[in-house]
């Protein structure tokens, strides 16, 4: 049996060994101030930018009102601006219903209001006047906001009609509506108009349908950034990058080879996740598979560039992971995943659109839930982000476009 003295000595030695490892880890962290900065200042900076850039203002719905030529409703925009202040932005009043419906489908309008042509006749017969209100939203939050805006619109319109009827007097109302005015039910007098609402989006605004493509885009970006950043930092710390600089390989060949390798791995994982989204979770894919693959490839290409850029900054694998997590945190806050990008200040929107996932979320949601990408410029932006980051990373290597053997021969000849 161990004596008490031996036991105490073993415990003390164990404590010393643990303390030595603790001191070693602390010294490594202190020697790398970038790790502390990314741990402390990184999340603080994200929250600071969020608090500074988030305006808390939800833009009103861009609305067009269609008034038929034989309707007795007003055709002046000013007469409708006070019906739902802060909720609706009445851009125009027209009689072109087909054109307005096309603009609604193309995303130029948020809300379409179509007033009836025979409102006076319906009131004479004791029926409510039905106003059609349509919107094209796959976001469940915007869908509920559209319903609320419609309720405010109808309530304000009813109050306006009742106020005008009281102001003009019963005699004038009888003269306008005819002898049948006495047969109008009290409920119709209190609520002369009602709304017939319709969401014309191809898919219902369900939470799973809307956030599924967004999570998919976040997975693609985070996977590509993390894998690339870790691999490049590991090669740099192991001395592989120094060997590449003296090997007969150009920076373009090196980067293209790495892009292809990481792209194949990222696309393989993306294919598995995409099949699970559509096949298991039942999220619709209304657009073409070819366009779906193209968006995933563009998002992967741009995300790989961010991973390579992080590998230039990080001085250890630990810091590469931390910076990758900061990118994920910033993407959740600013990409439109939680809050629409338009809710932020204008300068903050520029930062948000610099993130590949911002364009990926919008493009994937449109393609999967609407069948087509409404903002095609986002695809061009993804390609542009990828190209800019590729060029920046190429310059970061400090390797000429000529193989080192060719450069050495040129120097000998000179």
N, C-alpha and C positions, 0 to 999 in steps of 0.2 A: 504493500500500500504506500501511496505517496504521503510523505509527511506534510505537515502544514507549511513548513518553510518552502518545500519544493513547489507546493501548489501556489503559494503566493508569488514565488519567483516566476513560475510559468505564466501566471496571469499578468504580472508586470511586464514580462517580455512580449506577451501578446499585445498589451496596450501600447508598448513602444513601437511595435511593428505597425499597428493600425495608425498610430499618430504619424509615423513616417510617411505612410501612404497618403494620409490626409494633408500633410504639409506639402508633399510632392504635387498633389492635384491643385492645391491652392496656389503654389508657386507657378504652375503652368498657366493657370487662369490669369494671374497677375502679370506674367510675362506677355500675355496676349490681351492687350486692352481692348482690341476689337471685339473679343468675345463678350466682355462686360458691357460695351456700348450696345451691341446687338441685343443683349439680354434685357438691359434696363431702358435704354433710350429708344430702341426699336418699337416696342409696344406703346410706349408713351407718345412717340411721334405719330403713330397711326391714330391713336385716340385724339391727339391734339389736332391733327388735320381733319378728322371726322367732326369734332366739335366746332372747328373754325369754318369748315366748308359746308356743313349741312345747314341749309336755310330753314328747314321745317315748313317750307311753302310748297304745297301741291298745286301745280298749274291747273287752271280751270279747263274743262273740256272744250276743245275747239268744236263749235257747233254751227250747223247750217240749218235754217228753217225753210221748208218748202211750203209755199202757199199757192194753191191752185189759182188759176186765173179767174174762176167764177166764185172764189171764196170771199167772205166778208171780213176776213182777218186782215190786220194791218200788214203792210209790206215795208215798214220802216224798221231798221235795226234798232233805233233808239227806243222804240216802243217795247222791245223785248229785253233790253239790257238790265232792267230793274227787277225782272221776274225771279232770277236766281243769281244774285250778285256773288262773285267769288267762286261760283260753281260752273257757270257756263260763260264761254267767250263767243258771243254771236259774231261770226265773221261776215255772213251775208244772208239775205232773204231772197229766195229765187222761186221760180216755178218749174225748174228742171229737175224732176224727181229722179230720172234715170242717171243723169250726170252726178247728182248728189250721192246716189247709192254707189256709183263707181268710185267716187272719191272716198267714200267710207271704206270700201273694200281695199283700196290702195293705201290706207292709213293716213290720208290727208285730213280726214275728219275723225273726231272722237265720238261725236254724237250727231244724230240726224233726227230732226223733228219734222213730221209731216202732218199738217193740219187738215181737217176735212173740208170738203167743198160745200156741203149742205148743212152747216151748223145751225143756221136759223130754222130750216125746215125740221130738223130733228128736235129742236127746242119746242116748236109749235106742237109737235106730236107727243111731247112729254118725255122725250128720251135724252139721255146725256150725250154730249158731243165727245167722240172718241178721237184722241190725238195719238198718232203712232210715233213712238220714240225707239230708235234702233241704235245699237253700238256694236263695235267689233273688238271685243276684248277677250284675251285668253288668261289674263291676270285676274285671279279671284278677288283681289282687293279692289282693283279698278272696276270690276263688275258690280260689286256692292256700292261703290261710290257713284256709279252711273245710276243705279236704282235710287239712291238717296237724292241725287240731283233731279231725277225725274219726278219724285214725290214733291220736292220743293217747287219745281216748275209748275206742276198741276195745281198745287195748293195756292201758289201766288196768282196763277191765272184765274182760278175760281174766285179768289178774293177781289181781283181786279174787276171781274164781270159783275159780281154782286155790288161792289162799290159804285160802278157806273149805273147799274139799274136803280139803286137807291137814290143816286144823285139826280137822275132824269125823272124819277117819279113813276108811280104806277100807271098813270094815264098814258104817258109816252110809251111805256112798255106794252100796254094793251094795244096801242095803235100800231106798234111794230109787229107784235106777235099775233094780232088778230083776236077774234072772240074766243079762241081756244086757250087763252092765257089762264083762265080759271081752272083748267083741267091739268095743269102742270103739277106733278107731285112735289111735295115739300123737299124731298131728298134731291130732286133735280134742281130746284131753285137754290138749295144750299150748295150743291156741287154740280154746276152746269157742265163741267168737262171731266173726263177721265182719261187715263193713259193706257195704251196698249203697247207694252214693251217687248222688245225682241233683241237678243244678242245674236248677231249674224255670224259670229266666229264659227269656223268649221268644227271646232271641238269645244266641249263644255269647259268653263273656267274652273276646273278642279285643282285642288292644291297639289296633288301628286303629278298631274299632267304638266303643271306649270313649272314646278321646282325640279322635276326629274331631269330635263335637259340642262338646267343650270348646275345641278350637282355633277352631272356628267362632264360638263365643260371644266368645272373646278378640278375634277379628278384628272382629266387629261393634262391640264396645265401643271398641277402640283407633281404629278408623276414625272413628266418630262423635265421639269426644273430640278427636282431632287436627284434623280438618277444622273443627270448630266453634271450637275455641280459636284456631287460626291465623287464621281469617277475622275473628273478632271483634277480636282484637288488631290485625290489620292495619287494620281500619276505625277503631279508636280512635286509632292512631298517625297515620293519614292525615288525621284531623280530621272523618271522616264522622259520628262520634257527636255532635259538637257541632252539625252541621247537622240531625241527627235531632231534637235537643232543641228546636230552634226551628221545626221543620217541623210541619204539621198532622197529626201521627201520634201515637198513644198508645203507651205501652210494651207493652201487650198486643198491639197490631197488629204492632209491630216484632218482638217475640219469636215470635209465632205464625207470621209470615211466614218468619222464619229457621228455625224448627223444621221447617216443612213442606219448605223447600228442602233442608236437610241430611238430613231424614228420607228424602226421595225419592232422593237420591244414595246414602245409606247402604243403603237397602232394595234399590236396583238392584244394588249390589255384592254385598249379601248374597244376593240371588236367584241371581246367577251362581255364587257360592261354594257355595250350597246345592245347585244342580244338579250341580256337579262332585263334591260329597261323595256324593250318592246315585247319580248316573249313572255316574261314572268310578271312584270309589273303592269303590263298592258298599256303602256304609254304609246299613243298613236305615232306613226311615222307616215305623214301624208305626202311628203315630198319624195323625190327620187333618191334611190340608194346611192347613185353616183354623186349627187350633190352633197349628200350626207358624208360620204367618204372624203370628198374634197374639203368640206369645212373642217373635218377632224384633222386632215393633213395640214391645212393652213394653221390651225390652232397649235398643232404639235410643232410645226416648224418655228413659229414665233416663240413658243414656250421654251424650246431647246436653246434658242438664242439667249433668253433670260438666264437659263441654267449655266451656260458658258460664261455669261457676264458675271454671275455670282462667283464662279470659280476664279475669276481674276481678282476679286476683292477678298475672298475668304482666305485666311492663313492656316486653316485647319479644317478637318472634316466636321468637327463639332460646330464651328462657325458657319460652315456651308449649310448644315441642317437648320441652324437657327435662322439664317437669312432666307432659306426656303420656306420656313414656317411663317416668317414675317411677310413674305410675298403672299402666302395663303391667307393670312389675317387681313392684309390690305385688300386682297381680292374679294373677300367676303363682305367687307365694309363698303367698298367703292365701286364694285363692278356691276351693280344693279341686282345682285343676288338677293339682298334683303330690302333695300330701298332703291327706287328708280334713280338713275343717274341724273335725271332732270331735276331732282329735289335738291341737288347740291348747287353751290355757287358756280358761276361760270368758270372761274379759274380752277376749281376743283374738278370740273367735268373734263378739262384738258388732261389732268393727271389720270382720271379714271379711264379715259380712252387710250392712254398709253399702255394699259394692261391688256394683254391678249385675251384674257377670259371675258372682258367686257364685250368685245365683239363676238366671241364664241358663244356666250349665253344668248345674246340677241338673235344671232343667225340660227342657232340650233332650235331655239323656241319657235321662231318663225317657220323654219322648214318642217319641223316635226308636227307642230300644232296648226299651222296655216297652209302648209303645202308649198310655200315659196318664201324666199327671203325678200322682205320689203326694203330693207336698207342694204342694197348691194355694195355700197361704198365701204361697209365694214369688212367685207372680204378683201377688198383692195388694201384696207388699213392693216389687216392681219399679215398680208404678204409684205407690205412695206416695213412693218415692225420686224419681221423675220430677217429681211435683207439688211436693214440698218444694224441689227445686233450681230449678224454674221460678219459684216464688214468691221464692226468695232472689235469683235473677238479676233479677227484675223490680224488687225493692227496690234492687238495686245500680245500676240505671240512674238512679235518682233522678228519674224522669219521672212526672208525674201521669197518672191514668187519663183525664183530659180533654185534648183536643188543645190545643196552645199558643195557637191563635187564640181559642179559647173562654175560656181563662184570661186572655188580654190584654183581651178585651172586658169580662170581669167586673171586672178591675182598673180599667178606664177608667170603668165605670158607678159604681164605688164612690167 
